[in-house]
Amino acid sequence: MVEPAAHPGASTVISEDTTVDNLARERDRLARLEQLARLGELAGGLAHELKNPLSTIKLNLQLLQEDLLRLPGAESSRARASILRKEVDRLGHTLDDFLRFAGRLELHTKPTRLNDLVRDLIDFFRPQAQAANVRLHASLCPEEPLCPLDPNLIKQALLNLILNGVQAMPDGGDLIIRTHVDQNRVYVDVADTGLGVAAGAAAHIFEAYFTTKKGGTGLGLATTRRIIEEHRGHISFSSEPGKGTNFRLDLPLQ
């Protein structure tokens, strides 16, 4: 398993380079959120323009299938209509994924015990992990950090990382979630013993619609980054091919 980077509080010396890096990272975060805000304005119009025609197409295909059931020898036509309905459903799901990523994201934050949130998520996901021969572990800090979070969105972000880790371990393995506190920040590590991230993919891993998985939408990690950055946080990762990947979330304390 790829081990997390050294504890951020290991040194009390803050170099000028570190300050500059933090400022650059914050500028990048704000620029991405501004770009997504503009994209979100377009997303609302796109939803209206596409969802209504898709619903009409789906309804008419359903009626067409019912008509074809009454016609002898129309098996092949019914099969084609069924394929078309599945494609309409797929387009609808793709549109919903895009709207979740680019649409207006409203945070409903409240003081949240992060460790409790992680425990609930692990209990929820454990049966699915066991079915995939993945062992879930938690290493939670004793401070019981309290954070200003939208619990549902943070659960979605963490679940995306957990699913990503499970998919990286097709033959099973270990996935561990750690929390630790440093001054006014809390860090969450989601580490797996999977295949790791290929060198060519590392620079694009958070880009929308970039995926190396068959059938993947390429929006899971992009959405996770947006959720974390909307919480005034940051996400990073380290990976070693054949040994695993560690995603680190950096979030503010209450």
N, C-alpha and C positions, 0 to 999 in steps of 0.2 A: 504493500500500500504506500502511496506517496504521502509522506508526512507533511503536515502543515508547516508553513514558514515559522521561524522562531517567534516566540511570544512578542507582540508589539511593544510590550512594556519592559523588555529585557534591558533596555538602556534608557537612561534619563537624559542623554544628550541628544538634542534635536539639531541636526546640521542645517546649514543654509540650503543645501541641495534638497533635503527632505521637504523643507517649506516650499521651495519652488515646485517640486514634484506635486505636492498636495494642491497648490494653487492651479497648476496646469490641469490636474485631474478634475478639480472642481469646475474649471472653465469648460472642459469637455463635457462634463455632466450637464451643465446648464445649457450648452449649445444643443446637445441631443434632445433634451426635454423641450426646448423651444421649437426644434424641428418637428418633433412629434406632435406638439400642440397645433402647429399649422397643418400637419397631415391629418390630425383628428378633425379639423374643421371640414376637410374634404371628405372624410370617411362618412360623416352623417349623410351627406348628399349621395354618396355612392351606395349606401345602404338602401335609401329610398328608391333609387333608380334601378337597383338589381333585385331587391327582395320581392317586390310586388310582381314583376314578370316571372321570377322563378316560382312563386307560389301559384300563379296562373298556369304555368306550364305543367307543374306537378299535378294540379287538380285535373287538368284536361287529359293528362296521361292516365290518371286513375280511371276517369270515365271511359277513355278509349279501351283500357284493359277490360273493363266490365262489358263493353260492347263486343269485344273480341271473344269473350267467354261464350257468347251465344252463337258464335259462328263456327260451324264445323271446319276442320282443316286449317285453323288459324293459329296453330301452335307456334310456328316460327315468328309470326307477327306479335303474338303475346310475349314471346321471349325478347324480341327487340324492344317492345314497350317497357318491359321490366328493366332492361339494361339502361334505357333512357331515364327512368325514374331514379335508378341508383346514381347515375351521373348528376342529375339535378340535386339529389341529396348531398352528393359530394361537393358540388359547387356551393351549396348553402352552408355546409360546414366550413369550407375554405373561407367564405365571406365572414362567417361568425368569428373565425380565428383572427382574420385581419382586423375586424372591428375591435376585438378584445385587445389587440396589440396597439393599433393606431388610434382608436376612438378615445373619447374623453374619459380620463381616469380620475374618478373622484375618491379620494381617501377619506375614510371615516376612522380617524385614529383615536385611540384611547390608551391609557396606561395598561400595558400588557406584560404579564410575566412570561418572558421568552422561553424559559425552561419548561413551563407547563404547556405552552404551545407545541414545543418539540415533542414532549411526551405524548400528547394527544395525537400528533401526526404519526408518530411511530406505532402507537397502538392501532391506529386506523389502517396503516399500510402493511403491518406485519403479516397478515394472511397472504397478501399478494406477493410479498417478498419470499415467504416460505414456499409458495408455489413455484417460484423461479429459482429455488435453492440458494437464496441470498440470506445471509445472517445479518440482522440489524443490530447495531450497538449504539449506545448513547454514553457520552462522557460530558456531563453537564457541570458547569462551574458552581461552587457552593454559594456564590453571592446572590443567586436568584435574581438576575437583572430585570429591572422594570424599564420598558421601552415604550415610546409613543408609536404604536403600530396600528395598522388596519389588519386585524387578525386573519380575516379571510384572504386578503391579498398576499400576506406573508406566507400563509399556508400554501397558497397556489405556487408562489415562487419556490418554496422549499420542496414541494411535491414535484415540480418540474425537475429540480436537481436530483431528487431521489430516483425518479423514473429514468433520468439520463444515466445515472450510475448503474441501475439494474440492467438497462439495455446494453451497457458497456461490459456486462459480465454474462454472456450467453450461457456459460457453463457453471454459473453460480459463483459465489465469493462472499466477501465481507464488505459491508457499508457502515460507516461510522459517522455520527453527527456529534460534533463537539461545540461547546460554547465556552467562552472565557471573556473576562472584562479587563479593560485597560483604561484607567482614568474615566473619561466621559464617553467611551465607545464600548460596544460589545461586538464580539466576533463569533461568527458561526462557520464552522468548517463542515463540509459534506464530502467525505473521502471514500473512494471505492478501490477495489483491487482488480479493476478491469483492464481493458485493452490499452487505455491511454489515448491521448489525442495525437494524431499524426502531425508531424512538423508543418506540413503544408496547410493544415486546417487551423492551426492555433491562432493565426492572425484574423481569422474570419468567424470564429466560433460564436460570437455574439451578434453577428449580422443577421438581419431578417432574411428568411428564406434560404439561408445557407444550411445544408444538412448533408451528412454522410450516411444517413440511415435510409434504407429502402422504405418508401411510404411515409417518411417524416415530412412535417410541414415546414420545418426550419424556423418556427416561431417560438419554440419553448424557451430557449436560453435568451433570445431577444426580449421576450416578454418578462422573463425573470429579471433581466438587467433593468428594464424600465420600472418595474415595481420597486426594486431596491433603490434606484436613483430618485424616484418620486418620494421615497422616505428619507431623502437626504443621506443616502448611503452609497456604498460602492461594492462592486463585485469583481473578483479577480480569480485566477486559477493557476495551478501548477500541475504538470503532468509528465509522466515518463512512460514511453511506449512499452507495453507488456507488463507494467507494474501498477498502473492506476492513475487516478486523477483526483485532485483536491480542489474544490471550489470554496472560496472564502467570501463571506458576506461581512461587511463592516457597517454597523448601524449605530445611531445615536442612542444614548441612554436617556431616560426620562429626566 
